[in-house]
Amino acid sequence: MSEQITEVRELAIAVFASSGRLIATGNERVAHLGLTSAWWQVLGALRYSPVPLPTASIARNMGLTRQAVQRIVDLLAERGMVAFEDNPHHRRAKLVVLTRAGLAAVTSAEQAVATLDREIAERIGRDRIEDATRILGEMNVILTEWLDRTAPFPSPNDAS
């Protein structure tokens, strides 16, 4: 295997490990708020989007399945953290918007990790964080392009 491919594989393993630890740490830090990392992730996607989004767009932006995000959105709606608005671009795909309770929840979650955020920023440094963000963004573009142009692999249960 070439050195470049090995480095890409090492990056992927590091991203998987960081993702797992980010989710576990998030779950631990926001549990007292009645949230999970998954709920916080959807609330955060809505908070930082410049426009209301349908579930499919939230899922696409986050690299998750529409069905998984729909389950979370439905639970958040039951708890009054999000509401649905008519979508002028699509009759059936409602727009998901934060309510005051949802904004309060995501703000509380961010406050719960503020000390950790500061430690990460201090130890890694702004320039390296910006580089990592840019690199992961570029990697996401490549992965999205790849997914858009390739057919899914057949399931092991699919008999030919």
MIZA-979279 format. One line per 10 residues: their letters; for each residue y, x, z of C-alpha. Coordinates in nm, 2 decimals. Layout:
# MIZA-979279
a> Y:X:Z; ...
//
This chain:
# MIZA-979279
mseqitevre> 0.00:0.00:0.00; 0.34:0.14:-0.09; 0.59:0.24:0.18; 0.83:-0.04:0.08; 0.56:-0.31:0.11; 0.45:-0.17:0.45; 0.82:-0.19:0.56; 0.85:-0.55:0.44; 0.52:-0.63:0.63; 0.66:-0.47:0.95
laiavfassg> 0.98:-0.67:0.91; 0.78:-0.99:0.87; 0.58:-0.91:1.19; 0.90:-0.83:1.38; 1.05:-1.16:1.26; 0.74:-1.35:1.37; 0.74:-1.19:1.71; 1.12:-1.25:1.76; 1.08:-1.61:1.65; 0.80:-1.67:1.90
rliatgnerv> 1.00:-1.50:2.18; 1.32:-1.69:2.08; 1.14:-2.02:2.10; 0.97:-1.94:2.43; 1.29:-1.81:2.59; 1.48:-2.11:2.45; 1.22:-2.35:2.60; 1.25:-2.18:2.94; 1.63:-2.17:2.94; 1.69:-2.54:2.83
ahlgltsaww> 1.40:-2.72:3.00; 1.62:-2.82:3.29; 1.84:-3.00:3.04; 1.55:-3.21:2.92; 1.55:-3.02:2.59; 1.31:-2.80:2.39; 1.39:-2.52:2.15; 1.30:-2.75:1.86; 1.54:-3.02:1.98; 1.81:-2.76:2.04
qvlgalrysp> 1.75:-2.62:1.69; 1.82:-2.96:1.53; 2.12:-3.03:1.75; 2.26:-2.69:1.67; 2.20:-2.74:1.29; 2.41:-3.06:1.32; 2.68:-2.90:1.54; 2.74:-2.62:1.30; 2.71:-2.81:0.97; 3.05:-2.89:0.82
vplptasiar> 2.92:-3.23:0.71; 2.67:-3.48:0.83; 2.32:-3.42:0.69; 2.01:-3.62:0.60; 1.69:-3.52:0.77; 1.56:-3.35:0.45; 1.86:-3.12:0.43; 1.83:-3.03:0.80; 1.46:-2.94:0.74; 1.54:-2.74:0.42
nmgltrqavq> 1.82:-2.55:0.59; 1.59:-2.46:0.88; 1.28:-2.39:0.68; 1.09:-2.67:0.85; 0.90:-2.97:0.71; 1.09:-3.29:0.67; 0.83:-3.47:0.87; 0.86:-3.24:1.17; 1.24:-3.27:1.17; 1.22:-3.65:1.13
rivdllaerg> 1.00:-3.67:1.44; 1.26:-3.47:1.64; 1.55:-3.67:1.50; 1.38:-3.99:1.59; 1.33:-3.87:1.95; 1.69:-3.75:1.97; 1.81:-4.09:1.85; 1.60:-4.26:2.11; 1.77:-4.05:2.37; 2.12:-4.12:2.23
mvafednphh> 2.18:-3.77:2.12; 2.21:-3.85:1.74; 2.30:-4.16:1.54; 2.25:-4.26:1.18; 2.52:-4.33:0.93; 2.50:-4.47:0.58; 2.47:-4.20:0.31; 2.70:-4.26:0.01; 2.47:-4.04:-0.20; 2.14:-4.20:-0.11
rraklvvltr> 2.08:-4.55:0.02; 1.76:-4.48:0.21; 1.83:-4.12:0.34; 2.06:-4.19:0.63; 2.30:-3.92:0.76; 2.22:-3.78:1.10; 2.53:-3.72:1.33; 2.57:-3.59:1.68; 2.68:-3.83:1.94; 2.89:-3.73:2.24
aglaavtsae> 2.56:-3.70:2.44; 2.42:-3.47:2.16; 2.73:-3.25:2.16; 2.71:-3.23:2.54; 2.34:-3.13:2.52; 2.39:-2.86:2.26; 2.70:-2.73:2.45; 2.50:-2.72:2.77; 2.21:-2.53:2.59; 2.45:-2.27:2.46
qavatldrei> 2.60:-2.23:2.81; 2.24:-2.19:2.95; 2.19:-1.88:2.72; 2.54:-1.74:2.73; 2.44:-1.45:2.96; 2.14:-1.37:2.74; 2.37:-1.39:2.43; 2.61:-1.14:2.59; 2.34:-0.90:2.68; 2.19:-0.90:2.33
aerigrdrie> 2.55:-0.86:2.18; 2.62:-0.57:2.42; 2.29:-0.39:2.37; 2.26:-0.43:1.99; 2.63:-0.43:1.89; 2.83:-0.66:1.66; 2.79:-0.45:1.34; 2.41:-0.44:1.37; 2.39:-0.81:1.45; 2.61:-0.88:1.14
datrilgemn> 2.38:-0.65:0.93; 2.07:-0.83:1.07; 2.22:-1.17:0.99; 2.31:-1.07:0.64; 1.96:-0.91:0.58; 1.78:-1.22:0.71; 2.00:-1.44:0.50; 1.91:-1.24:0.19; 1.55:-1.25:0.28; 1.57:-1.63:0.32
viltewldrt> 1.72:-1.67:-0.03; 1.43:-1.47:-0.18; 1.17:-1.67:0.02; 1.34:-2.00:-0.09; 1.34:-1.89:-0.45; 0.98:-1.79:-0.43; 0.88:-2.13:-0.28; 1.08:-2.32:-0.54; 0.90:-2.14:-0.83; 0.55:-2.13:-0.70
apfpspndas> 0.28:-2.40:-0.67; 0.13:-2.44:-0.33; -0.20:-2.27:-0.26; -0.49:-2.51:-0.26; -0.62:-2.61:0.08; -0.96:-2.47:0.18; -1.07:-2.84:0.20; -0.98:-2.89:-0.17; -1.31:-2.87:-0.36; -1.29:-2.78:-0.73
//
